[in-house]
Amino acid sequence: MDKREIEELRQKVGCAALLEKDGWKVDVKESTRRAIKYRRDSNIIIVIHEGRGWFDPLSPAKGDVFSLAEHLGSVGFLDACDRVAEMIGFVPSTPAWQHPTTPKALGSIAERWGHRVKPRPGSRAWRYLTDERGLPADIVRQAVVCDRLREGPKGSMWAAHSDSAGVLTGWEERGPAWRGFASDGAKELFRFGPARSERICITEAAIDAMSLAAIEVHRSDTLYVSTGGGWSPATDEAIRSLAMRANARLVAATDNNRQGDVYADRVRAIAAEASVHYARSRPCAGDWNEDLTGLAKRRRTAEQVDGGGPPDAADLAGGCGVKAPA
């Protein structure tokens, strides 16, 4: 098979076809248009580059459709070519995306962010964060004051990612029926808290960062950050930069699952290379927002029994999963 034939196969067969034929299923809740997550048992493959590329978030494995064929069991490149060729004409099913229509002509990241209003009490994004996700109003208010949040389409919220100089690079998008990241944006870190903090808690989502801040009563010595559900080269570099500051303490506050443990190991390795303090803070449930909403439910039950007042951020401190201060 010559190079031209190989390139034709690469163009005709996407990674999704191999995965679906092999029994993998799309995790719609955890996918975006640009990064489709496939699961089989406890294994994960994320398809990118419009179906032409893939990577395993739990290992260094990545590549094109041919390397995916080998990853799925083909023995050698020739066997992988045969497996890919068998998929010609196979059309994988299309996920039922629920996403606001993207404008045909996109402005710059800064322009699009600037055109969106900030959440305010009673707005759809504010209600989503405080009612559906259980964030205390004072935490949301502080994030708004720090210019970390915007109102997205259809009741969603945008949470800003920025570089070490404070320049906006993109934003996490979360809403009742949608999750994604800014088109043409770049994941680095969502940052909430004093910029020069020595203690840095690293989570996987902006809502988790704010949830942990609520549980810890927004410690004044802590910068809560989010990787946006991924681990880009810019994210890795940003965390390494934070680890270089004097007296830095890195807390891996990633999710309570296999992927969270993989990310925590990366934080631990960075801390070891920089010779700084490291701690693992694990939520009781899957993530910190689940812990936060669970604590709030228990508080509401206690109110009904004891007749106490409504909980605020301070009432939520000391919950399950938060280790002693690092």
N, C-alpha and C positions, 0 to 999 in steps of 0.2 A: 504494500500500500504506500503510494507516494505522498508527498507533503500536500499536494492539491486535494487528494481524496480525504486525507485526514482533516484538512481545514473544512471541506464540505460537510463531513460528519459533524464537526464541532458546531457548525452553523445550523444544521438541521435538527440536532437532538440537544435538548436542554437537560440540565441536571434534574429538574422536577420529574421528567419522564422516567428516569432511572429509579428515583426514589419511590414514586407512586407504584411502579411496576413491582418493586421489591417489598411493597407492603407498608411503606412509611405514610404517615398521615400529617396533614397540615394542622398546626396549632394556630388557629385563626386569632385567638386572643393575644398570643405572643408575637404575631407577625405584623409586618408592615409591607407596603407595596415594594419596597426596595430590599427588604430582608425577610424572606419567608422561612419560618421555622418549621422543620419537619421532625416528628418524633416516632420512634419505635421502641417500645419498652422504656428503658431509662436512657436510651441513646438520642442524641440531638444532632441534626445537620441543618445549617442555615444556608439557604440559596440566595446568592446575590448577583449583581451585574446582569439583571434581567434574565436570570436563569443560566448564565454562562459560567458562573463561578460558585464556589461553595466553601464552607469551612466548618470545622467541628469546634464549638466554643469550649469544649472540655479537653481539647488536646491541640497540638500544633498542626494537625492534619488540615489541608486545604488544597485548592487547585481547580482544574477544569473538569469537564465531563469524563475524560478518560481516567484521570486520577481518582475521580469518584467511583468509577466502575471497579478499579482496583481496590479501593477502600471497601467496597461492598462485596468483594470476594473474587474478582477476576485475577487470574494468575498471569502477571506480566502484561506488557503493553499490547501485544497482539491479541490476547484473549479479551482485553478491555475494548479494543477496536471492534471485535466481533460482537461483543455485548451491546455496544453503542449502536452499531449498524442494525441490530435487531429491533431497535426502538424507532427507526425511521417510520414516520407516519402515525406514531402513537401520540395522541394529544392528551396531556394530563388535564384533570379537572381544574376549573378556575375557582379559587376561594371566593366566598361571598363577602366581598369587602364592603364595609360601611364607612365611608369617608366623604367628607365634604368635597364638592367638585373643586379641583385645583385650577386657579386662573391660568389661562393660556400663556400670558406674558407675566412672568414673575419679576418683581423688583428685587433689589438687593436685600440681604439679610437685615441690615439696619433699617431700610425703608419699610419693609413689611412689618418689622417689630414696632417701628414708630407709628404706624397707622392703626395699631390696635390699642384700645383703651385699657386702663388698669382695672382689675377687679375691684368692686366696691360692695359694701353690705347690700344684700338683696339681688345682686346681679347673678346671671346664670353660672358663671365660673365660680363665684363666691359660694353659691349654694352647693355646687358640685363638690367643692373642697370641704366645706364645713358640714353639710348634711350627708352626702353620700360617702365621703372619705373620712369624715369625723375629725378633721383638723380643728383645733381651737381657733376661734376668731382672732385672738391676739397673735398667733403664729402667722396666720395668713396676712394680717395687717402688717406685721414686720417685714414679711417677704415683699409685699407691695411697696412699702416705704423704701426698701432697698432696690426697687426696680427689678425684681426677679421674676415677676409674673405679669401676664397679659391675658385678656379675654380672647379665646380662640373661637372658631365657628361652632355653631350648634351646641353651645353650653360647655365647650371644652376649655381647658386652660393651657397656656404656654408657659413653660418654665425655662428661663434663660441659661444657656451654656456660655461660658466666657473663658478667655485665656488668662494668664497670670497678670497681664496688664489691664484686665477688665474689659477687653474688647469682645463684643458679642460675636459668637461663632455659630449659633443656632439655638434651637429650643426643643425640649421634650413636649410632645403634644399628648394630653390625656383628657378623656371625656367619657360620658356615659356609654358611648358606643364606638369609641375610636381610641387608638393609641398609635403613635408614630413619632417621627422626628422631622424637623423642618426640611423641606425640599431644598437642595443645594446647600444645606447647612452642614457643619462639622461638629461631631461630638467631641467635647473636651471635658469640662466639669460644670455641673450646676453647683453654685457656691452660696451658702446661707450661713451667715454669722460673721464675726470679726475677721477681716481678711488676713491679719497677721497672727492669728491664733497658733499656739504651739500644738494643741491637740486637734487632730484632723480625723473625723469619722467618715469613712468611705462607704456609701450605700450604692444601690443599683438603680434607684429612681428618685426623682426630685420629691415626689410625695413621701417616699420612705425617709428621705433626709429630713423633711419638715416634721414627719411623724416622730422620728427619733428625737428631734429637738424638743417636741412637745413632751415626750415621755421624760426627757432629762431636764425639763424646764428651761430649755434654751440656755445651756451653760455659757457663761460669758467668756470662757477660755477655749471654746470649741468652734471650729469651722466644720459645718456639715456639708458634705459634697456628694454628688451623684455622678456615676459614670454613664447614665442614660441607658442602662441595660446592655452595654457592650464594653469593649476594652480596646479602643482605637490606639494607634501609635501616639496620637496627641494626648490621649488620656493617660497613657503610661508615662509619657514625658512630664505631664503636669504633676502627677503624683510623685515622681522622682524629684521634681523641683520643690514640692512641699516638704519632702523628706530631708532636703538639704538645709532647711532653716534651723537656726539654733534651738536646741532643746525640743525638737519635734517629737511628737508621739503619734504614731499611726494606729488607728483602730479600724480593723476590718469589720464593718457592720453590714456585711453583705447578707443575702438571703439565706434562710435555713434549708438549703438543698445542695445537690451536688455541684451545680454551677456556682452557687455562692461560696462553696468551699474552694473551688478552683480559683476564683477571684481572690479569696482570702489568702491563699497560698502565694499568689502574685504580690499582694501587699506585704506579706511576711518577708518575701525575698527582697523586695525593695528596701524594707526597713533594715534587714540584715546587711545589705550592701552599703547602706548609709550609716550603719551603726547607731540606729535610733531605737527607741522603745516601740514595741509592737504588742497589740492585744487583739483578741478575737471577741467580738460582742455579737452574740447570736440571738435573733428573735425566737420566742417560743413557737409562734406560728410560722407561716411561710415567709412573711416579711414584716417590717416594722409597722406598716399601716394596718395589717391584720391585728397585730398586738395592740395598737392604739385603739382601734374600734372595739376590740374585745374588752379592754380596760374600761372604756366608756360605757359599754353595756352593763358591766358589773357595777359601775358607779350608779347607773340609772336604777338598777335593781335595788341597790342599797338605799337610794333616795326614796323609793316607793315604800320600803320597809321602815326606814328611820325618819323620813320626812326632811332630809337634808336639802341643801341648796344644790343647784346644778354644778357639775364639775367644771373646773377651769384647768389650764395647763398644769398648775402646781398639784392638783388632785391626781394627775396621771403619773406623777413621778414615782420611781421605785418599782416599776412594773417588772413582769417576768422578762428575762432575757438581757437586762442591762447589767453588765458587770460593774464591779467597783471602779471608781474613776481611774482612768489610765494616766 
